[in-house]
Amino acid sequence: MVVLVEIIIVVFFSQRISLFTCSLGLVILSSIGDRVAAEKTLQVDPAYLTPTYPASPPPPRQKPLPNQRRQIENIEETDFSVKALQADYTGNLWVGYGRGLTRINPHTGEILARVNLPNRAIGAMVQDKVGRLWVGSYEGLKRVDPRSNEITAQNLFLPSKRVLSLQVDKRGYVWAGTDSGLALISPDEGLIMTTLKKLPGVSANAMTIDAQGHLWVGTLDGLVRVNTANALVIKQIKELPGTTVQTLAIDSLGFIWAGTPNNLLVINPKTGAILRSVTSLRGRNVTSISFAKDKSVWVGTDNGLLRLNPYTGAVLDQVAGLPSSRIISIAPDVGNKLWIGTTEGLAWLMPKMEKAKAHLAFTRAVQ
């Protein structure tokens, strides 16, 4: 037979009466006095009423903290690719990456200015003859005054809004390469002078100027030589190894170096003939080329950065310690450093350093 025992405890405090009912030995307590009374009435071991904790220390604090967690949750939306690097006439370095346009002191790494652009997806940069900065993004072209860090002109009426490359010719005019052709722009007025919408190979991925002042354009289908005086096509070189030309540079002898998805080619601009395919880069995806003051050539690939002897093609150095092995942009001899743009941020290298160091303001790992 089950017997229900009901215990009534009356507790007086603060001139108020609280009435608690306990059934089957279960008491709801509201103060220390209540507990003492219950112990006497129910004869309950105090150990059961006092919480105990294990002797081991508490577990470590969960990382990341809530605000860091929020950043990590949104990390996929942030692009840290440094697609454009440009030294200016003051000796400073402009960094164009997925989060905007920033100017830094290359000697100290200090951030000097940030420019608020309508579209942060920067694809190309170039400095004109009077020191103005031209910035190409996926929403057109902007001219930035480095003295005020303000946009002073913009042109959205290009063959396409997506600007992939920029080049200044010997007259000082700006050429904008898009994914649908070329545009020639007056640097002072910021107005389009002419366009080449029917560009063979369609997309102007990269550009350089030869000794004769003509424009060479790397496209989806080889190389195109354009007369800068009238924007007419002079020559097209097709059926290159790798087909698509992704990056271009001119060496001290005037030869064109062209990077493709599986080769590094050296081309005579006068004849259009391929002089050689650099042996050490055969089968590798060449994404960036830049010549240093010592005439060596830095070559970025989707799997590392190399320094080559331009005459023999021999590998002189291979850079370690980069934020990512996928190289997008290179700026040698700026602030006595080599600056490297990767898909995961910016890094720098000085002579005799064993490996590169990431610039903490442009790297995903420290955000």
N, C-alpha and C positions, 0 to 999 in steps of 0.2 A: 504494500500500500504506500502511495506517495503522499508525504505530508508537506504542505506548503507552510513555511514559516515566514511571517511578515514582520519585519522589524521596523519600527518607526523611530527615527532619530530627529530630534529637534535641536537646531543649532541657532543660537542667538548671536548676532553681531550687527553693528551699525544700526541698531534699533530696528532691524528687519528680521523676519522669521523665514527660514528656508526649510522646507519639508522634503525629505528624501525617503523613498521607499525602496526597500531591498527585498528581492524575492530570490529564493534558492541561494542565499549567501552572496549575491552580486550587489555591491554597493557603489553608487556614483558619488564621488567625493569632490568637494570644491575647495577645501583648505586643509592645512596641516592639522588643525584641530579636528576636523572631520576624520582624518586618517587615524589619529590616536584613538578617538572614540570608537571607530570601527574595529580597531585592533582589540580593544578591550571587550567589545560586545561579541565579536565573531571569533576572537582568539586566532587571528590570521598571522602567520609568520611574516614579519616586516619585510623579509627578503622578497616576498612575492609582490609587495607594493612599491618597492624601490627599483627603478630600472637599472640594469647592469649593462656594461659595455665590454667588448673584448679587449684584452690587453694589447693586442697588436695596434699599430698606428692606423689612422684612417687612410683610405685609398688616396693616391695623389690626385690633385685637382685635374679635372678633365681639360685637355687641350684640344683645339684652340679655345680661347675665351669667346663668349657670345659675339662680340663685335668682330673678332677675327673669323668666326664661323660664317658670319654674314658675308664677309669678303670672299671667303673660299667658295661659298655657294654661288657667287656671281662671277667666279674667276673665268669660267668658260666664255663669258661675254666680253672679257678684256683682251685686247690684242696688244702684245708686247713686241711685235715685229718691228724692227728698226729698218725701214726700207730706204731711207735717204739720209745721207750725211753730207754736210756742206760747210767747208771753212769759209769765213768771210774776210773782208779786207782788213778788219781789226785784229785778226788772228784768233778769233773765237770760233767755236764749232756749233753749227745748228744741227739739231737732232730731230728728224721727222719720224714719228712712230705711231702706233695704233691709238695712242692716247693724246696726240696733239703735236705741237711744234714748240721746241724748247731750245734756248741758247745757253751754252755752258762755257766756262773758262777751261780750255783743254789742259792748262798747266795744273790746276787744282781740282778740276771736276765740279766746281761750284756752279749751281744754277743761277744764271744772270737774268733770265727773262722767260716768260711763257706767253705765247701768242694765242689768243682765243680765236680759233677757226670754226666756221660753221660746220665743217666736216673734218673729223680728225683722222680719217683714213688717208694718210699722206703716201703718195706713190713716187714722187720725184721732187728734186730741188735743184736750182742753179742760181748763181749770182751773175747779174749783168755787168756791163762795163763800168757803171757808176756805183756799184756796190749794193744795188737793191736785190732783194731776195725774191725769187719766183718759186711758188710752191704749188705743185700739182697734187690734187686729191681725186677722190672718186666723185666729186661734185664740181669739177672744173679747176680753174686756175686763179691764183691770187698773187698780188704783188705786195710784199711787206717791206716797209721802211725800217732798217735795222736800228736807226737812231731813235725812233719813237716806238718801235715794236707794234706798229699799227698797220692794218690793211689799207693800202692807198689806191688800189685798182683791182678789178676782178673781171674776168671774162668767162661767161658761161656758154657762149655761142661757138663752141668748138665742134669738130666733127662728132665728138662724143664727150660727155662730161668726165669720163674716166681717163685721167692723165697718167700715162705710164712712164714717160721719159721727157726730159727737158734738155735743151742744148742752146748755147749762144754762139752764133756764127761770127766770122771775122769782122763783119760790119757792125756787130753789136745787137742784131735782131735776135729775138727769142723764138725758137722752134719748140712747139708742143706736140709730143707724140701721144696719140690716144689709141684706144683699141679699135678705132675705125678710121684711122688716117692721121694726116699732119695738118698743122696750122702754123702760119708765120705771123708773128705778133710784133707790133711796134712797141718797144719798151717804155717809151715816154708817155704815149697816150693810152697804152694798154689795149689797143684796137687790133683786130685781125686784119692783116693785109691781103692774105690769100690762104687758100686751103688746098690740100691734096687728099681728096676723099677716096679716090680710086687708087690707093696705094697698093702695088703688088705685094701680096703677103698680108694685107689688111692691117694688122696690128703693129704699131711702132713700139716695140718692146724696149729698144735701146738705141742711142744715137751717139755719133762722134763726128768730128770735123777733120778732114785730111789736109795735107800740106797745100793743096790747091784751093782750099776754102770750101770744098763741096761737102755735102752732108751724106753720111752713111747711116743707114737705118737697118737695124736688125728686126726682122719680121717673123711671122709664123712659117714663112716659106723662103728662108734664106736672107740675102743681103740686097739692099737697094741703094744705089747712089743717086742723089738728088742735086740738081743745080740750084744753089742757094739764090741765084739772081732771079730765076723765073719759076722755081718750084716744079720744074719738069724732071722726069726720070731720065737719067743718063744711062744707067746700067742696072741689070738685075743678075744676081748670082744665085742660081737655084741648085737643088740637089746636093746641098752640103751634108756632110756626115752629121746626123742628128736633126737635120732640116730646120728646126726653129732656132733662131739666134736670140739668146736671152740677155747677153751683155756684150759690150764693146769697149775697146780702149786702143789708143795709138801709142806705139813705142817711140824711142828716141830716133829711130831710123825712118819713121813714118809708116811702118807696117801696121796693119790692122790686126788686132787680136779679137777673135770672136769665140764666145762660149756658147755651146749648145748642150742639149740634155745628155750627150754622150761623148763630147770631144772639146778640145781647145785647139783652135785653128789659127794659123798665121797667114795673112792674105796680103798680096801686093795690090795696093789700091790703084796703081796705074794700069795693070793688066787684068786684075780680078782673079789672078791665079792663086791657088792654095799653095803656099810655099812649103808648109809642113803641118803635120798634126803632132802636137806635143805628146810624146810617148807616155809620160807619167800620168797624163790626164785622160788617156783613152778609156772609154767605158764609164767615165765619171760625169756627173751632172754639174756643169760649170755655171754658177749663178752670179758671179761677180769677179771683175778684173780691175786692178789698179796698179800703176807703176809708182815706185818710190823714187826719192831723189838719188839714191845710189844706183838707179836703173834696174834694180831687181823688180820682179813682178809678183804681186800678191794675187793669189787665185782662190776665190771662195767657191766651195761646192756644197752640195746638200749633205756632205759627210766630212766636213773639216775645212781648215784653212791652211794653204801651203804658200811658201815663198820659193820662187824658181829663179834659176839663172836663165835670163831671156835668150841667151845665145845657144845654150846646150839643152835647155829644158830640164836640167838636173834639179832635184828637190834640195833646197838649202835648209829649210826649216819647216816644221809642222807644229802648229800652235795648239797647246793644251789649255785646259781651264776655262773654256768658253761656256756661256750660259746654254748654248745649243750648238750642235755640230752643223746646223743648217745656216749657212752664211748668206746674207742678203746684200749688204753694203760694206764698203771698205773706204777708209780715209787715212792714208799714210802721212806721216810727217806733219802732224798738227799738234802743236804743243809738245814736240819731241816725243810723240807717241803715235802708235798705230791704233786707230779706232775701228772697231768691228761691230757691225750691226747683224744681229742674228734673229731668228724667229722667237727667241725667248729673252731678248733684251740686248743691252749695249755692254761692250767690254773694251778694255784697252791693254796695250802691251808696249813696254819700253825695251830698248836694247839691253841685252844680257839678262832679261827676266826669263825664268824657266817656264812660266805659264802666264796666261792672261788673267786679268782681274775684272770682275763684273762691276759696272757702275751701279751702285745700290738704288739710285733713283729711277732706273730704267729696267729693273729686273723683276720678274714675277716672284722669285723666291722670297723676297723681303717685303712684298706688298701686304 
